[in-house]
């Protein structure tokens, strides 16, 4: 199972949550960014429907896979401020 962690960080004159190298939108307050991260983490837990996906791999080949809707990651929110 995949494990993902959102971090609360200062960003672009305000606050944001970050996953890997990707920032969320900028929030005016630390509390708003923390709430946004908690909401995003909770949404990751919601099961969806099993569906087919198509994507292009790093070698330019198209791949088709079946994505199970119940394969959800474990999520965390880290606030080191």
Helices and strands as residue ranges (DSSP letters): E 3-11, E 14-19, E 22-23, H 30-44, E 51-56, E 62-67, E 74-78
